[in-house]
């Protein structure tokens, strides 16, 4: 069987593949991880390049062997069980993540994170950092992505620039996380309206239930973003429960914080564009993943989480050194 030493290590932020599988069996065969689809005539095997894969989402009608899990874990691949299309079967159900176990993940980032997390004011600062980075990312991507610009999503357009500028000012002035959540909700609501206008979608109402293709694509794309966020946090060794913005009683809340860095910038516009073009779910997924790759979404997530964790740790170290020499 292929061992961990046989795999060429690829940084998670550089890996290219996210798999969503339905109606198949994932198994180990001849030192490789494969998924098997059953056909009337014969069965077909497809190889999964585990060293270059970040997340595998298992949808309806899937099964997974213990030997395959062992190999996926050795390559650091996250495994998720989900409903059809990469989204939960019920609106309230979260994707259940099976994290590969390792005693040798880095500790510096969780130590830096926990160094500030119990301080409410520092959590607010971290939340502001995330929200500001989110807007800056959108301004950058929507100013250079030719496909998005051609579809009407340009960060220099008057309505978009006004919304983003107003949001940045609100983030800077916010004194509580509850205010940030309010600002975030208002931003997304306005972006939905802008996107609906740009794509001539008509009156759009966001709902987690399946009512139209735009909502379907938003659900699907958001869960792809959650996969990237979960991967980022696992690699850095930060538990998902230590959120800085979303619900304190939600075990996976930090995943939502990190996923928000890219959702509005990449998932939102492509959901409306693909809905307008009557794209299939597979075509939307491919477009979404391509956008993640083109704009290095996973790299961006890693950088922002590391900046917060190590930034607070550096500040505490400097303060301690000043105290020692004072």
C-alpha positions as CSV (number, residue, x, y, z in Angstrom):
1,X,0.0,0.0,0.0
2,X,1.2,3.5,-0.7
3,X,2.7,5.1,2.4
4,X,2.8,8.8,3.4
5,X,6.5,8.9,2.5
6,X,5.6,8.0,-1.1
7,X,3.4,11.1,-1.5
8,X,5.0,14.3,-2.8
9,X,3.9,17.0,-0.3
10,X,1.8,19.8,-1.8
11,X,0.9,22.7,0.5
12,X,-2.9,22.8,1.1
13,X,-3.0,26.4,-0.1
14,X,-1.6,25.2,-3.4
15,X,-3.7,22.1,-4.0
16,X,-6.0,22.2,-7.0
17,X,-8.8,19.8,-6.4
18,X,-12.1,19.7,-4.5
19,X,-14.3,16.6,-5.2
20,X,-18.0,16.3,-4.9
21,X,-19.2,12.8,-5.4
22,X,-22.6,11.2,-5.8
23,X,-23.8,7.6,-6.3
24,X,-20.4,6.0,-6.1
25,X,-18.1,4.0,-3.9
26,X,-14.8,5.4,-2.7
27,X,-12.2,2.7,-2.2
28,X,-8.5,1.9,-2.1
29,X,-7.1,-0.2,-4.9
30,X,-3.5,-0.9,-5.8
31,X,-2.2,1.8,-3.5
32,X,-4.5,4.5,-5.0
33,X,-7.8,6.0,-3.9
34,X,-10.5,5.5,-6.5
35,X,-14.2,6.1,-6.9
36,X,-16.3,3.4,-8.5
37,X,-19.4,4.1,-10.5
38,X,-21.7,1.3,-11.4
39,X,-23.1,1.1,-14.9
40,X,-25.4,-1.4,-16.6
41,X,-22.7,-2.8,-18.8
42,X,-19.6,-2.5,-16.5
43,X,-18.2,-0.6,-13.6
44,X,-15.9,2.3,-14.1
45,X,-13.0,3.4,-11.8
46,X,-11.7,7.0,-11.6
47,X,-8.5,7.9,-9.8
48,X,-8.5,10.6,-7.1
49,X,-5.0,12.4,-6.9
50,X,-5.0,12.6,-3.1
51,X,-1.8,14.5,-2.7
52,X,-3.3,17.4,-4.7
53,X,-6.8,17.3,-3.2
54,X,-8.0,19.5,-0.3
55,X,-11.6,18.3,0.3
56,X,-13.8,15.4,-0.7
57,X,-17.6,15.9,-0.3
58,X,-19.6,12.7,-0.3
59,X,-23.2,13.3,-1.4
60,X,-26.2,11.0,-1.7
61,X,-25.7,7.4,-2.6
62,X,-22.0,7.2,-1.6
63,X,-20.0,4.8,0.5
64,X,-16.4,4.9,1.8
65,X,-14.0,2.1,2.8
66,X,-11.8,2.1,5.8
67,X,-8.7,1.6,3.7
68,X,-9.6,4.7,1.6
69,X,-10.0,6.8,4.7
70,X,-6.6,5.7,5.9
71,X,-4.9,6.9,2.7
72,X,-6.9,10.1,2.5
73,X,-5.9,10.9,6.1
74,X,-2.3,10.2,5.4
75,X,-2.5,12.8,2.6
76,X,-4.3,15.3,4.8
77,X,-7.5,15.3,2.8
78,X,-10.7,16.5,4.6
79,X,-13.8,14.3,4.1
80,X,-17.3,15.6,4.4
81,X,-20.7,14.0,4.2
82,X,-23.4,16.1,2.8
83,X,-26.7,16.2,1.0
84,X,-27.3,16.5,-2.8
85,X,-25.3,19.1,-4.6
86,X,-22.9,19.6,-1.7
87,X,-25.5,21.1,0.6
88,X,-27.3,19.6,3.6
89,X,-30.4,17.5,3.3
90,X,-32.1,19.8,5.8
91,X,-31.5,23.5,6.1
92,X,-30.4,23.3,9.7
93,X,-27.9,20.5,9.2
94,X,-24.2,21.2,8.9
95,X,-21.7,19.3,6.8
96,X,-20.1,16.7,9.1
97,X,-16.3,16.9,8.7
98,X,-14.0,13.9,9.4
99,X,-10.6,15.5,10.0
100,X,-7.5,13.5,9.4
101,X,-5.6,13.1,12.7
102,X,-2.0,14.1,13.2
103,X,0.0,14.8,16.3
104,X,2.4,17.0,14.4
105,X,0.2,19.9,13.2
106,X,1.7,23.3,14.1
107,X,0.8,24.7,17.5
108,X,2.0,28.3,17.0
109,X,-1.3,29.4,15.3
110,X,-3.6,28.0,17.9
111,X,-1.4,29.5,20.6
112,X,-1.6,32.9,18.9
113,X,-5.3,32.6,18.4
114,X,-6.0,31.6,22.0
115,X,-3.7,34.4,23.2
116,X,-6.3,37.0,22.2
117,X,-9.6,35.0,21.9
118,X,-10.7,35.4,25.5
119,X,-10.4,39.2,25.3
120,X,-13.7,40.6,23.9
121,X,-12.1,43.7,22.5
122,X,-9.4,41.7,20.7
123,X,-12.0,39.4,19.2
124,X,-13.7,42.6,17.9
125,X,-10.5,43.7,16.4
126,X,-10.0,40.3,14.7
127,X,-13.6,40.4,13.4
128,X,-12.9,43.9,11.9
129,X,-9.8,42.6,10.3
130,X,-11.8,39.8,8.6
131,X,-14.5,42.1,7.4
132,X,-12.1,44.7,6.1
133,X,-10.0,42.1,4.3
134,X,-13.2,40.8,2.8
135,X,-14.1,44.2,1.3
136,X,-10.5,44.8,0.1
137,X,-10.5,41.4,-1.6
138,X,-13.7,42.2,-3.4
139,X,-12.4,45.6,-4.5
140,X,-9.3,43.9,-5.9
141,X,-11.0,41.0,-7.7
142,X,-13.9,43.0,-9.1
143,X,-11.4,45.5,-10.5
144,X,-9.4,43.0,-12.5
145,X,-11.5,39.9,-13.3
146,X,-12.5,40.5,-17.0
147,X,-15.3,37.9,-16.9
148,X,-16.9,39.5,-13.9
149,X,-16.4,43.0,-15.3
150,X,-18.0,42.0,-18.6
151,X,-21.0,40.7,-16.5
152,X,-21.4,44.1,-14.8
153,X,-19.5,43.5,-11.6
154,X,-16.8,46.2,-11.4
155,X,-15.8,47.6,-8.1
156,X,-15.4,51.1,-9.6
157,X,-19.1,51.3,-10.6
158,X,-20.8,54.0,-8.7
159,X,-23.3,51.8,-6.8
160,X,-20.8,49.1,-5.9
161,X,-18.1,51.6,-4.9
162,X,-20.6,53.4,-2.7
163,X,-21.8,50.3,-0.9
164,X,-18.2,49.1,-0.3
165,X,-17.0,52.5,0.9
166,X,-20.0,52.9,3.2
167,X,-19.4,49.4,4.6
168,X,-15.7,50.0,5.3
169,X,-16.6,53.2,7.2
170,X,-19.2,51.3,9.2
171,X,-16.7,48.5,10.1
172,X,-14.1,51.0,11.3
173,X,-16.7,52.7,13.6
174,X,-18.3,49.5,15.0
175,X,-18.0,49.1,18.7
176,X,-19.6,45.6,19.0
177,X,-19.6,42.4,17.1
178,X,-23.4,42.7,16.9
179,X,-23.0,45.9,14.9
180,X,-20.6,44.1,12.6
181,X,-23.1,41.4,12.0
182,X,-25.7,44.1,11.2
183,X,-23.3,45.7,8.7
184,X,-22.5,42.4,7.1
185,X,-26.2,41.5,6.7
186,X,-26.9,44.9,5.1
187,X,-23.9,44.6,2.7
188,X,-24.9,41.1,1.5
189,X,-28.5,42.3,1.0
190,X,-27.3,45.2,-1.1
191,X,-25.0,42.9,-3.1
192,X,-27.9,40.5,-3.8
193,X,-29.9,43.5,-5.2
194,X,-27.0,44.7,-7.3
195,X,-26.4,41.2,-8.7
196,X,-30.0,40.6,-9.4
197,X,-30.1,43.9,-11.3
198,X,-26.9,43.2,-13.3
199,X,-28.2,39.8,-14.4
200,X,-31.8,40.8,-14.8
201,X,-32.9,38.2,-12.3
202,X,-35.9,40.2,-11.1
203,X,-37.1,40.3,-7.5
204,X,-34.7,38.1,-5.6
205,X,-35.3,36.7,-2.1
206,X,-32.5,34.8,-0.4
207,X,-33.6,31.5,1.1
208,X,-31.8,28.3,2.0
209,X,-34.7,26.3,0.6
210,X,-34.5,25.5,-3.1
211,X,-36.7,28.0,-4.9
212,X,-34.7,29.0,-8.0
213,X,-31.3,28.3,-9.5
214,X,-29.6,31.4,-8.0
215,X,-30.5,30.2,-4.5
216,X,-29.4,26.6,-5.4
217,X,-26.0,27.9,-6.7
218,X,-25.5,30.1,-3.7
219,X,-26.1,27.2,-1.4
220,X,-23.7,25.0,-3.4
221,X,-21.0,27.6,-3.8
222,X,-21.1,28.6,-0.1
223,X,-20.5,25.0,0.9
224,X,-17.5,24.8,-1.4
225,X,-16.2,28.0,0.4
226,X,-16.9,26.2,3.8
227,X,-14.7,23.4,2.6
228,X,-11.8,25.7,1.9
229,X,-12.3,27.4,5.2
230,X,-12.4,24.1,7.1
231,X,-9.2,23.0,5.3
232,X,-7.5,26.3,6.3
233,X,-8.3,25.9,9.9
234,X,-7.4,22.3,10.1
235,X,-4.0,22.8,8.5
236,X,-3.3,25.7,10.9
237,X,-4.6,23.7,13.9
238,X,-7.3,26.1,15.0
239,X,-10.6,24.5,16.3
240,X,-13.7,25.7,14.5
241,X,-15.5,26.7,17.7
242,X,-13.3,29.8,18.4
243,X,-15.1,32.2,16.2
244,X,-14.7,36.0,16.4
245,X,-18.0,37.0,14.8
246,X,-20.6,34.3,14.2
247,X,-22.7,32.4,16.8
248,X,-20.8,31.6,20.0
249,X,-23.0,28.5,20.4
250,X,-22.2,27.1,16.9
251,X,-19.4,24.6,17.0
252,X,-18.3,25.4,13.4
253,X,-18.7,29.2,13.6
254,X,-15.1,30.0,12.8
255,X,-15.6,28.2,9.4
256,X,-18.3,30.7,8.6
257,X,-16.0,33.6,9.6
258,X,-13.3,32.5,7.3
259,X,-15.5,31.5,4.4
260,X,-17.0,35.0,4.4
261,X,-13.7,36.3,3.2
262,X,-14.4,35.0,-0.3
263,X,-18.2,34.2,-0.5
264,X,-19.5,37.6,-1.6
265,X,-16.6,38.2,-3.9
266,X,-16.6,34.9,-5.9
267,X,-19.7,32.8,-5.1
268,X,-22.3,35.5,-5.1
269,X,-21.7,37.0,-8.6
270,X,-21.1,33.6,-10.3
271,X,-24.3,32.2,-8.8
272,X,-26.4,34.9,-10.5
273,X,-24.3,34.8,-13.7
274,X,-24.7,31.0,-14.0
275,X,-28.4,31.2,-13.2
276,X,-28.8,33.7,-16.0
277,X,-27.0,31.5,-18.4
278,X,-29.0,28.4,-17.3
279,X,-25.9,26.6,-16.4
280,X,-26.0,23.1,-14.9
281,X,-25.0,22.4,-11.4
282,X,-21.8,20.8,-12.6
283,X,-21.0,23.8,-14.8
284,X,-21.5,26.2,-11.9
285,X,-19.3,24.1,-9.6
286,X,-16.5,24.0,-12.2
287,X,-16.8,27.8,-12.7
288,X,-16.8,28.4,-8.9
289,X,-13.7,26.2,-8.4
290,X,-11.9,27.9,-11.3
291,X,-12.6,31.3,-9.7
292,X,-11.2,30.0,-6.4
293,X,-8.0,28.9,-8.2
294,X,-7.7,32.0,-10.4
295,X,-7.9,34.4,-7.4
296,X,-6.0,32.1,-5.0
297,X,-8.8,32.0,-2.6
298,X,-7.3,29.4,-0.3
299,X,-4.0,31.3,-0.2
300,X,-5.9,34.4,0.8
301,X,-7.7,32.5,3.6
302,X,-4.5,31.2,5.0
303,X,-2.8,34.6,4.9
304,X,-5.7,36.3,6.8
305,X,-6.0,33.7,9.5
306,X,-2.2,33.6,10.0
307,X,-2.0,37.4,10.1
308,X,-4.6,37.5,12.9
309,X,-3.1,34.7,14.9
310,X,0.5,35.7,14.6
311,X,-0.2,39.5,14.7
312,X,-1.7,39.3,18.1
313,X,1.0,36.9,19.2
314,X,3.7,39.4,18.0
315,X,2.0,42.3,19.8
316,X,1.9,40.3,23.0
317,X,5.6,39.4,22.7
318,X,6.6,43.0,22.0
319,X,4.6,44.2,25.0
320,X,6.2,41.6,27.3
321,X,9.7,42.5,26.1
322,X,9.0,46.2,26.7
323,X,7.8,45.3,30.2
324,X,10.9,43.3,30.9
325,X,13.2,46.1,29.8
326,X,11.1,48.9,31.3
